[in-house]
Amino acid sequence: MKLWHVVAGRLRKLPEPLGRIRSIKLKLAILLVGSGAAGFAVFILSIGWLPPWTTITALAVALVTSQLLAHGTTAPIRAMTAAARTMSRGDYSQRVSTSSRDEVGELARAFNRMAEDLETADRQRRELIANVSHELRTPITALQAVLENLVDGLASPDPATLRAALGQTERLSKLVSELLDLSRLDAGVSPLRRRPVKLGPFLTAAVEAASVGTNVRLDVDVLPSDLEVNADEARLHQVVANLLDNAARHSPEGGRVVVRARGLPALSGRGVGLLLEVTDEGPGIPAAERTRVFDRFSRGSTPGTARDGGTGLGLAIARWAVELHDGTISVADAGPGCRIQVTLPA
């Protein structure tokens, strides 16, 4: 028995003799024919032994031949079984190596893709929990400090103290709302309710709401003045509000943020699309980070870009809402400052 384990271990190290064959059915056929032919060859050669020994020798030759030919056919299955057991304990780094081109090889490659997806999802889940915990802790700690000072008599409930408590509460409320949006994103339960939206009044209202509590000047530039787009107004408002919030936070005191809307040429007679740009006078975004800024909890590495403690979810939600409309969002070259460009199809 020990000898058999040694032989089996050495067989596993050999290359797969039938690895280039793309069908497991053909492999099994070759296995049966090959092992049978090897056993039959013993009789043909007339080695001169007694019939019982000839039969035993033929069976042994057929068995060894079948093991050599079958080597590698079931190895990926055994490897996947072992990897699945390990993954059930939370280790998603397992991969299966195979050079087989048949159905078992395809299964092994699909297993590796699944393992990569599970590893990525697990890493994102851990990062999300860590980031959410960090984001919740900051306003909760600040709010707790304000309330403790009030209870201990170290501060009076004057307007300034109450405004500080209200500001932290609003920050918590915003974070919870954004997390709910992300849960809808992951669940895919946000259908669009498209209707014609007039960009002039829509952007003016969005700018007025965003200008509350900021020292940055917000301007609207819409051409033509009666420009409208067929979109979900609530989702489009999410895009504009998050882009304005991001631009205002990153702009210097007294800076200027411009929202421009232009009509795109009609495609196939289906109406006019939209080109929307939000430009600020902040430090800008380095070229190497222009795709990463749309990731969750990404704030960039430019000094001072996160001075107000934004959640790092706004641009991720904006990208989600734009992609729901089959549009695109990107950071365009703007010289000084940052210009984020959104296009929505007709």
LINVEN-V341352 format. One record per run of one state. SS is the DSSP state (alpha for helix, beta for strand, coil for the rest). FROM is the first residue (numbers start at 0). TO is the last residue. If there is no record, write none. Layout:
[[SS FROM TO] [SS FROM TO]]
//
This chain:
[[coil 0 0] [alpha 1 11] [coil 12 22] [alpha 23 44] [coil 45 49] [alpha 50 69] [coil 70 73] [alpha 74 86] [coil 87 101] [alpha 102 150] [coil 151 157] [alpha 158 186] [coil 187 192] [beta 193 197] [alpha 198 209] [coil 210 215] [beta 216 222] [coil 223 226] [beta 227 231] [alpha 232 249] [coil 250 254] [beta 255 263] [coil 264 271] [beta 272 278] [coil 279 285] [alpha 286 288] [coil 289 290] [alpha 291 293] [coil 294 312] [alpha 313 323] [coil 324 326] [beta 327 331] [coil 332 337] [beta 338 343] [coil 344 345]]
//
